[in-house]
């Protein structure tokens, strides 16, 4: 799914939601950000295989979609933290039942 689908107003709601979380890393990032503000380096350490470039891209897209806020603290060296916006928390809450369904599906497969 392309990024343009995230802004297409002529699609069903499920498609619009999936367009915002599409990709390999965004759901993991949402899950980690639910616990509170976190620095990019910590996100990278907690998600094995996630490169700095891809993390930066995903966070920028999530910020553009209104899911996360970026806060830069004026200290040396600069300290940047990301946190879910209320809109991002709504999405995380909405994904909870889907996560439960996914776990039930995995149990049926084993």
Secondary structure, DSSP 8 states (H G I E B T S, - for coil): --GGGGG-SSS-HHHHHHHHH-SSSHHHHHHHHTTS-B-HHHHHHHSTT--HHHHHHHHHHHHHTTSEEEEEE-SSS-EEEEEE-HHHHHHHHHHHHHHHHHHHHHHHH-
